[in-house]
Amino acid sequence: MGRNKKLKLLLTSIVLLFLFSCKNLENKEMDSKVIDIEHALQNLSHLKVSDFGKTIRYIPLETTDDGLIGRNPVVKVLKSYIVIEYSRGHCLLFNKENGRFIAEIGHSGQDPKAFTNNFSWTDEKEEFLYFERRPNQLIKYDMKGNFCDQIKFSSSGLASCYLITDSEFIGYFDGINSFFDEINSFGYALGIFDKEGNLKDTIPSFFPKTQVVPDDIMSINIFRGNTLYDRYGNWTRAGAIITDYKNDARQIIAANAARIWKNNENIRIKEDFVDTLYTVSAGKFIPLIAFHTGKYHWPIEEKTNKKHTNERVFIADISENNDFIFFQCIMGMYSDSPVLYNGLYDKKTGETKLGKHSDGIKDDLTLFMPFTSLGMSTVGEFVSLVEAGDVMEWLENHPEAINNEQLSFLKELDGEMNPIVILIE
């Protein structure tokens, strides 16, 4: 054996030994922290409000000519505000305390103050909202609707989602911009930028980004807004790209999916097809908890494979507060009839509950209509939203609810009104 071959073999052995040691360490750290999806799928629950919290609050959003909300909006609840984004390119801000309309924030268009996507992120103090302006800018507005600034990033495109601190923009790059902007896929998962948009540091992904070969593509369908929500849940609330390939493969990339977030002072990351939730610390991904999918595991090397995936689970959306990890997962994501589940992991007891999304969440506290969860607020409340028209239909079959003191908002309800935001804590 030649010297070069021996050296190559030695280096390979060292790398494999290192990876094996890291894997053993990761498993050891996570032995007592497992979200057991396999067991929960075989023992489904009917989720109810008391599983999520002890109190529930209803906030009818004020209906004005300037603040009319389209159906199936994206809702984000902050400390003091409720942000509503919907398909006609509008972003509306409401007071969280009383539901009063405050202002429309920004606008879409071609002028320097316009955004190209009404999906927004807020800063740590929640004083501003930031919107995409492709190919490489974020547009900044205050909470009164005033334009404040443009941030131009030094990278060749925008991240799919951002975590904005007092001193940095932390962007998660999943390759979706390669479809929109025709640029090369990024070689890293996280890009850390200063407040002027200059790239300071990067953290690589666990796995290389998929390189799309145009000749292999059979069709690309771009879905905007919440058109995919009932099939794929919160993960696709801002839209998605579904690509079908000639070799009977498929790929779904969700736009602006929250793959990084903050719980207290801890930054979390969860990559698609990786069954581990990590904490970002000192430029590294530290394992926090594993999703045990068991026989339903979907290997990342087969992430575009449509065959034999009807019994595989994809972990879609995740949010977290001090007590719970809420998640959604999809069985048979590439099939004609995918099944969406809502999951709740109790950090204190280690219990995992899973229920079908189509069953809704039963209100066992105030006996209101079943509803679905849309994730969490920035202060850890569980968030949902119901359309006024849907509530009116429910009332026809439950007229006694109008006399329920805990549902006093029903007495002034009109089917043409804006939706009602629901908060559980």
RODO-2510 file (C-alpha; in nm, 4 decimals, decimal comma):
residues 425
     n   res          X          Y          Z
     1     m     0,0000     0,0000     0,0000
     2     g     0,1383     0,3390    -0,0981
     3     r     0,2111     0,6176     0,1474
     4     n    -0,0786     0,8345     0,0228
     5     k    -0,3264     0,5493     0,0545
     6     k    -0,2086     0,4722     0,4086
     7     l    -0,2413     0,8403     0,5052
     8     k    -0,5890     0,8569     0,3523
     9     l    -0,6951     0,5422     0,5399
    10     l    -0,5584     0,6807     0,8681
    11     l    -0,7434     1,0116     0,8258
    12     t    -1,0648     0,8307     0,7403
    13     s    -1,0358     0,6174     1,0541
    14     i    -0,9779     0,9246     1,2707
    15     v    -1,2836     1,1003     1,1250
    16     l    -1,5051     0,7930     1,1737
    17     l    -1,3828     0,7511     1,5321
    18     f    -1,4572     1,1189     1,6010
    19     l    -1,8078     1,0944     1,4545
    20     f    -1,8790     0,7757     1,6496
    21     s    -1,7622     0,9405     1,9734
    22     c    -1,9792     1,2469     1,9059
    23     k    -2,2815     1,0298     1,8338
    24     n    -2,2325     0,8343     2,1554
    25     l    -2,1989     1,1586     2,3499
    26     e    -2,5126     1,2963     2,1858
    27     n    -2,7097     0,9824     2,2691
    28     k    -2,5841     0,9850     2,6286
    29     e    -2,6903     1,3470     2,6743
    30     m    -3,0359     1,2791     2,5339
    31     d    -3,1090     0,9418     2,6998
    32     s    -3,3549     1,0985     2,9462
    33     k    -3,4978     1,3553     2,7035
    34     v    -3,7032     1,2013     2,4272
    35     i    -4,0221     1,3164     2,2588
    36     d    -4,1727     0,9753     2,1908
    37     i    -4,3696     1,0201     1,8700
    38     e    -4,3760     0,6471     1,7951
    39     h    -4,5568     0,5654     2,1210
    40     a    -4,7875     0,8666     2,0919
    41     l    -4,8933     0,7697     1,7378
    42     q    -4,9967     0,4305     1,8686
    43     n    -5,1842     0,5872     2,1631
    44     l    -5,3552     0,8947     2,0190
    45     s    -5,5171     1,1514     2,2486
    46     h    -5,8021     1,3986     2,2044
    47     l    -5,6215     1,7209     2,2952
    48     k    -5,8114     1,9693     2,5103
    49     v    -5,7499     2,3237     2,6307
    50     s    -5,6559     2,2130     2,9836
    51     d    -5,3654     2,0176     2,8336
    52     f    -5,2157     2,3495     2,7243
    53     g    -5,2921     2,5790     3,0171
    54     k    -5,5251     2,6922     3,2940
    55     t    -5,6787     3,0081     3,1448
    56     i    -5,8187     3,1027     2,8054
    57     r    -5,8770     3,4492     2,6646
    58     y    -6,0724     3,5647     2,3580
    59     i    -5,9761     3,8821     2,1688
    60     p    -6,2180     3,9915     1,8910
    61     l    -6,0140     4,2023     1,6492
    62     e    -6,1715     4,5402     1,5784
    63     t    -6,3435     4,5622     1,2400
    64     t    -6,2727     4,8871     1,0538
    65     d    -6,2597     4,9859     0,6889
    66     d    -5,8795     5,0153     0,7103
    67     g    -5,8332     4,6977     0,9122
    68     l    -6,0422     4,4341     0,7358
    69     i    -5,8760     4,0916     0,7468
    70     g    -5,8882     3,8398     0,4650
    71     r    -5,9696     3,4779     0,5373
    72     n    -5,7012     3,2369     0,6664
    73     p    -5,4429     3,4961     0,7727
    74     v    -5,1054     3,4392     0,9353
    75     v    -5,1319     3,5521     1,2987
    76     k    -4,8380     3,6379     1,5253
    77     v    -4,8890     3,7412     1,8853
    78     l    -4,6216     3,9554     2,0513
    79     k    -4,5985     4,0989     2,4037
    80     s    -4,8247     4,3945     2,3286
    81     y    -4,9379     4,3486     1,9692
    82     i    -5,1152     4,1101     1,7359
    83     v    -4,9738     4,1007     1,3830
    84     i    -5,2019     3,9817     1,1031
    85     e    -5,0683     3,9041     0,7549
    86     y    -5,2834     3,7766     0,4710
    87     s    -5,2702     3,6900     0,1057
    88     r    -5,3405     4,0299    -0,0511
    89     g    -5,0033     4,1564     0,0682
    90     h    -5,1236     4,3394     0,3800
    91     c    -4,9814     4,3488     0,7311
    92     l    -5,2156     4,4805     1,0016
    93     l    -5,1319     4,5582     1,3641
    94     f    -5,3777     4,5306     1,6535
    95     n    -5,3578     4,6051     2,0255
    96     k    -5,3208     4,2792     2,2168
    97     e    -5,5045     4,4077     2,5234
    98     n    -5,8326     4,5069     2,3578
    99     g    -5,8074     4,4044     1,9919
   100     r    -5,8201     4,7644     1,8647
   101     f    -5,6817     4,8273     1,5160
   102     i    -5,3598     5,0319     1,5224
   103     a    -5,2240     5,0600     1,1684
   104     e    -5,1379     4,8903     0,8436
   105     i    -4,7636     4,8325     0,8423
   106     g    -4,5766     4,8849     0,5155
   107     h    -4,6931     4,8010     0,1653
   108     s    -4,5943     4,5843    -0,1285
   109     g    -4,4639     4,7362    -0,4492
   110     q    -4,1561     4,8597    -0,6311
   111     d    -4,0773     5,1848    -0,4479
   112     p    -3,7815     5,1956    -0,2034
   113     k    -4,0049     5,1649     0,1034
   114     a    -4,2014     4,8644    -0,0263
   115     f    -4,1592     4,4981     0,0617
   116     t    -4,1806     4,1984    -0,1698
   117     n    -4,3268     3,9702     0,0983
   118     n    -4,5595     4,0759     0,3799
   119     f    -4,4285     3,8034     0,6149
   120     s    -4,2543     3,9833     0,9026
   121     w    -4,0168     3,9336     1,1942
   122     t    -3,9847     4,1480     1,5040
   123     d    -3,6810     4,2542     1,7063
   124     e    -3,6039     4,1434     2,0600
   125     k    -3,7680     4,4495     2,2187
   126     e    -4,0609     4,4248     1,9741
   127     e    -4,0320     4,7851     1,8630
   128     f    -4,0041     4,7173     1,4885
   129     l    -4,1213     4,4838     1,2143
   130     y    -3,8904     4,3684     0,9348
   131     f    -4,0018     4,2539     0,5873
   132     e    -3,8230     4,0977     0,2898
   133     r    -3,7258     4,3068    -0,0074
   134     r    -3,5613     4,0761    -0,2575
   135     p    -3,2952     4,0058    -0,3476
   136     n    -3,1020     4,1057    -0,0329
   137     q    -3,2746     4,3643     0,1874
   138     l    -3,4978     4,3834     0,4925
   139     i    -3,7346     4,6793     0,5205
   140     k    -3,7860     4,8161     0,8730
   141     y    -4,1068     4,9754     1,0078
   142     d    -4,2050     5,0870     1,3576
   143     m    -4,5257     4,9848     1,5321
   144     k    -4,7090     5,2945     1,4113
   145     g    -4,6498     5,2099     1,0483
   146     n    -4,3617     5,4529     0,9901
   147     f    -4,0813     5,3524     0,7546
   148     c    -3,7494     5,3480     0,9406
   149     d    -3,4684     5,1887     0,7405
   150     q    -3,3398     4,9453     0,4782
   151     i    -3,0833     4,6812     0,5736
   152     k    -2,8813     4,5479     0,2820
   153     f    -2,7146     4,2143     0,3463
   154     s    -2,3671     4,1347     0,2228
   155     s    -2,4662     3,7780     0,1326
   156     s    -2,6089     3,7063    -0,2115
   157     g    -2,9627     3,6561    -0,0858
   158     l    -3,1993     3,6492     0,2101
   159     a    -3,2482     3,3853     0,4753
   160     s    -3,5786     3,1995     0,4962
   161     c    -3,6299     3,3186     0,8553
   162     y    -3,4592     3,5547     1,0987
   163     l    -3,3988     3,5856     1,4713
   164     i    -3,3283     3,9530     1,5431
   165     t    -3,1408     4,0425     1,8615
   166     d    -3,0205     4,3803     1,9896
   167     s    -2,6912     4,3433     1,8046
   168     e    -2,7390     4,0817     1,5309
   169     f    -2,9509     3,9318     1,2581
   170     i    -2,9339     3,5521     1,2748
   171     g    -3,0643     3,4028     0,9530
   172     y    -3,1557     3,0427     0,8784
   173     f    -3,0800     2,9388     0,5193
   174     d    -3,2700     2,6408     0,3790
   175     g    -3,2202     2,6934     0,0052
   176     i    -3,5642     2,8330    -0,0762
   177     n    -3,4105     3,1473    -0,2231
   178     s    -3,2443     2,9348    -0,4898
   179     f    -3,5916     2,8957    -0,6357
   180     f    -3,6941     3,2578    -0,6010
   181     d    -3,3709     3,4349    -0,6860
   182     e    -3,1885     3,1808    -0,9008
   183     i    -2,8794     3,1864    -0,6824
   184     n    -2,6643     2,9015    -0,5603
   185     s    -2,7666     2,7226    -0,2425
   186     f    -2,5861     2,8455     0,0672
   187     g    -2,3301     2,6209     0,2293
   188     y    -2,4373     2,6991     0,5842
   189     a    -2,7435     2,6688     0,8064
   190     l    -2,7003     2,9908     1,0023
   191     g    -2,5563     3,3235     0,8959
   192     i    -2,4828     3,5813     1,1671
   193     f    -2,4928     3,9440     1,0511
   194     d    -2,4304     4,2743     1,2278
   195     k    -2,7009     4,5425     1,2319
   196     e    -2,5698     4,6843     0,9034
   197     g    -2,6133     4,3494     0,7295
   198     n    -2,2458     4,2474     0,7154
   199     l    -2,1815     3,8732     0,7476
   200     k    -1,9818     3,8059     1,0665
   201     d    -1,9940     3,4295     1,1009
   202     t    -2,1612     3,1135     0,9754
   203     i    -2,2532     2,7744     1,1200
   204     p    -2,2679     2,4862     0,8718
   205     s    -2,5670     2,2619     0,8237
   206     f    -2,5457     1,8974     0,9264
   207     f    -2,6146     1,7967     0,5699
   208     p    -2,5350     1,9551     0,2333
   209     k    -2,8155     2,1484     0,0684
   210     t    -2,9835     1,9755    -0,2228
   211     q    -2,8562     2,0956    -0,5580
   212     v    -3,1463     2,1287    -0,7997
   213     v    -3,0756     2,0190    -1,1588
   214     p    -3,3317     2,1901    -1,3867
   215     d    -3,3403     1,9010    -1,6361
   216     d    -3,4556     1,6644    -1,3586
   217     i    -3,7606     1,8755    -1,2709
   218     m    -4,1032     1,7745    -1,3965
   219     s    -4,3039     2,0551    -1,2316
   220     i    -4,2740     2,3314    -0,9718
   221     n    -4,5802     2,4630    -0,7912
   222     i    -4,5592     2,7714    -0,5693
   223     f    -4,8356     2,8078    -0,3104
   224     r    -4,8839     3,1393    -0,1325
   225     g    -5,0577     3,2050     0,1964
   226     n    -5,2446     2,9408     0,3931
   227     t    -5,3696     2,7308     0,1014
   228     l    -5,1784     2,4260     0,2322
   229     y    -5,2615     2,4719     0,6005
   230     d    -5,5137     2,1881     0,6388
   231     r    -5,2691     1,9412     0,4787
   232     y    -4,9385     2,0489     0,6260
   233     g    -5,0223     2,2841     0,9151
   234     n    -4,8331     2,5836     1,0530
   235     w    -4,5169     2,4803     0,8713
   236     t    -4,6585     2,6081     0,5402
   237     r    -4,8574     2,9054     0,6722
   238     a    -4,6524     3,1476     0,4589
   239     g    -4,6644     2,9217     0,1527
   240     a    -4,4430     2,6532     0,0046
   241     i    -4,2690     2,5274    -0,3083
   242     i    -4,3579     2,1727    -0,4151
   243     t    -4,1182     2,0298    -0,6733
   244     d    -4,1867     1,7025    -0,8544
   245     y    -3,9001     1,5278    -1,0330
   246     k    -3,8938     1,2935    -1,3312
   247     n    -3,7661     1,0034    -1,1190
   248     d    -4,0864     1,0013    -0,9102
   249     a    -3,9287     1,2105    -0,6346
   250     r    -4,0732     1,5125    -0,4568
   251     q    -3,9512     1,7964    -0,2378
   252     i    -4,1526     2,0401    -0,0269
   253     i    -3,9829     2,3529     0,1049
   254     a    -4,1917     2,5789     0,3299
   255     a    -4,1458     2,9540     0,2952
   256     n    -4,0295     3,1419     0,6049
   257     a    -4,0749     2,8412     0,8343
   258     a    -3,9503     2,9178     1,1855
   259     r    -3,6469     2,6926     1,2135
   260     i    -3,4740     2,9133     1,4726
   261     w    -3,6331     3,0723     1,7780
   262     k    -3,5542     3,1824     2,1289
   263     n    -3,6703     3,0376     2,4598
   264     n    -3,5603     3,2719     2,7364
   265     e    -3,1951     3,3341     2,6444
   266     n    -3,1491     3,0077     2,4566
   267     i    -3,1436     2,9991     2,0769
   268     r    -3,2914     2,6819     1,9294
   269     i    -3,2654     2,5276     1,5851
   270     k    -3,4491     2,2382     1,4206
   271     e    -3,3572     2,1405     1,0639
   272     d    -3,5899     1,9485     0,8345
   273     f    -3,5500     1,5686     0,8433
   274     v    -3,3218     1,5929     1,1482
   275     d    -3,4935     1,4327     1,4473
   276     t    -3,3055     1,6363     1,7074
   277     l    -3,3704     1,9803     1,8527
   278     y    -3,0506     2,1756     1,9233
   279     t    -2,9403     2,4763     2,1259
   280     v    -2,7059     2,7158     1,9452
   281     s    -2,4135     2,8032     2,1697
   282     a    -2,0632     2,9363     2,0965
   283     g    -2,0989     2,8663     1,7268
   284     k    -2,2047     2,5042     1,7801
   285     f    -2,5244     2,2987     1,7835
   286     i    -2,5681     2,1352     2,1262
   287     p    -2,8260     1,8485     2,1365
   288     l    -3,1250     1,9333     2,3544
   289     i    -3,3880     1,6687     2,2872
   290     a    -3,4580     1,3958     2,0320
   291     f    -3,7812     1,3130     1,8534
   292     h    -3,8113     0,9340     1,8699
   293     t    -3,9978     0,8307     1,5568
   294     g    -3,8996     0,4622     1,5703
   295     k    -4,0533     0,2592     1,2893
   296     y    -4,1930     0,5807     1,1412
   297     h    -3,8459     0,7324     1,0947
   298     w    -3,7804     0,9146     0,7668
   299     p    -3,4067     0,9026     0,6804
   300     i    -3,2693     1,2287     0,5476
   301     e    -3,0964     1,0493     0,2614
   302     e    -3,4453     0,9552     0,1362
   303     k    -3,6056     1,2950     0,1902
   304     t    -3,7186     1,3265    -0,1730
   305     n    -3,8258     0,9629    -0,2082
   306     k    -4,2030     0,9280    -0,2653
   307     k    -4,1990     0,5489    -0,2433
   308     h    -4,2564     0,3748     0,0902
   309     t    -4,3150     0,7056     0,2725
   310     n    -4,6842     0,6661     0,3612
   311     e    -4,5842     0,5273     0,7003
   312     r    -4,3093     0,7806     0,7627
   313     v    -4,3391     1,0903     0,9793
   314     f    -4,2086     1,4366     0,9035
   315     i    -4,1737     1,6748     1,1988
   316     a    -4,3064     1,9992     1,0598
   317     d    -4,3664     2,2908     1,2961
   318     i    -4,2180     2,3494     1,6430
   319     s    -4,2666     2,6153     1,9110
   320     e    -4,1594     2,6243     2,2741
   321     n    -4,2236     2,7899     2,6092
   322     n    -4,0940     2,7161     2,9583
   323     d    -4,3321     2,4259     3,0145
   324     f    -4,4025     2,2713     2,6750
   325     i    -4,2771     2,1961     2,3279
   326     f    -4,5648     2,2123     2,0806
   327     f    -4,5132     2,0477     1,7439
   328     q    -4,6958     1,9281     1,4367
   329     c    -4,6012     1,6203     1,2385
   330     i    -4,7246     1,4742     0,9107
   331     m    -4,7745     1,1100     0,8235
   332     g    -4,7386     1,0356     0,4523
   333     m    -4,6449     1,3901     0,3524
   334     y    -4,5970     1,2986    -0,0153
   335     s    -4,9173     1,0939    -0,0399
   336     d    -5,2532     1,2133    -0,1717
   337     s    -5,3997     1,2000     0,1788
   338     p    -5,1408     1,3132     0,4351
   339     v    -5,2472     1,3063     0,8020
   340     l    -5,1554     1,6049     1,0194
   341     y    -5,1086     1,5668     1,3967
   342     n    -5,0725     1,8151     1,6836
   343     g    -4,8218     1,7144     1,9500
   344     l    -4,7529     1,8408     2,2998
   345     y    -4,4449     1,7486     2,5051
   346     d    -4,4499     1,8321     2,8769
   347     k    -4,0994     1,9318     2,9862
   348     k    -4,1701     1,8553     3,3517
   349     t    -4,3268     1,5118     3,3183
   350     g    -4,1684     1,4008     2,9901
   351     e    -4,5115     1,3008     2,8584
   352     t    -4,5870     1,3282     2,4860
   353     k    -4,9467     1,3675     2,3669
   354     l    -5,0512     1,3491     2,0040
   355     g    -5,3891     1,4097     1,8448
   356     k    -5,5226     1,4397     1,4919
   357     h    -5,5320     1,7987     1,3698
   358     s    -5,8713     1,7357     1,2112
   359     d    -6,0192     1,6616     1,5571
   360     g    -5,9338     2,0122     1,6762
   361     i    -5,8682     2,1094     2,0382
   362     k    -6,1666     2,0655     2,2702
   363     d    -6,2393     2,3617     2,4985
   364     d    -6,3020     2,1988     2,8355
   365     l    -6,2526     2,5286     3,0239
   366     t    -6,5190     2,7567     2,8755
   367     l    -6,7036     2,5098     2,6470
   368     f    -6,6339     2,7100     2,3305
   369     m    -6,6129     2,5501     1,9837
   370     p    -6,3175     2,3188     1,8998
   371     f    -6,0287     2,5005     1,7321
   372     t    -5,6780     2,4359     1,6034
   373     s    -5,3501     2,5644     1,7417
   374     l    -5,1358     2,8107     1,5465
   375     g    -4,8297     2,7944     1,7704
   376     m    -4,7145     3,0273     2,0482
   377     s    -4,6801     3,3961     2,1206
   378     t    -4,3395     3,5469     2,1937
   379     v    -4,4201     3,5262     2,5670
   380     g    -4,5260     3,1610     2,5551
   381     e    -4,9058     3,1746     2,5226
   382     f    -5,0674     2,9203     2,2938
   383     v    -5,2330     3,0970     2,0029
   384     s    -5,5309     3,0180     1,7837
   385     l    -5,7698     3,2120     1,5617
   386     v    -6,1311     3,1482     1,4598
   387     e    -6,3305     3,3184     1,1855
   388     a    -6,6418     3,5078     1,2982
   389     g    -6,8507     3,3338     1,0308
   390     d    -6,7441     2,9905     1,1588
   391     v    -6,8407     3,0911     1,5135
   392     m    -7,1838     3,2047     1,3929
   393     e    -7,2407     2,8652     1,2308
   394     w    -7,1386     2,6915     1,5531
   395     l    -7,3776     2,9134     1,7515
   396     e    -7,6696     2,7934     1,5442
   397     n    -7,6181     2,4470     1,6943
   398     h    -7,5137     2,5742     2,0379
   399     p    -7,7466     2,8693     2,1169
   400     e    -7,6970     2,8187     2,4913
   401     a    -7,3381     2,9476     2,4577
   402     i    -7,4656     3,3050     2,4212
   403     n    -7,5510     3,3022     2,7942
   404     n    -7,2069     3,1760     2,8982
   405     e    -7,0430     3,4623     3,0921
   406     q    -6,7000     3,3369     2,9911
   407     l    -6,7978     3,3812     2,6253
   408     s    -6,9429     3,7306     2,6593
   409     f    -6,7905     3,8404     2,3270
   410     l    -7,0495     3,6242     2,1488
   411     k    -7,3280     3,8742     2,2304
   412     e    -7,1780     4,1338     1,9973
   413     l    -7,0576     3,8958     1,7293
   414     d    -7,1433     3,9440     1,3629
   415     g    -7,0550     3,7084     1,0794
   416     e    -6,8909     3,9963     0,8885
   417     m    -6,6568     4,0903     1,1705
   418     n    -6,2816     4,0279     1,1857
   419     p    -6,1579     3,6996     1,3416
   420     i    -6,1212     3,6255     1,7119
   421     v    -5,7744     3,5510     1,8507
   422     i    -5,7564     3,2906     2,1286
   423     l    -5,4793     3,2813     2,3897
   424     i    -5,4164     2,9956     2,6358
   425     e    -5,1700     3,0078     2,9247
***
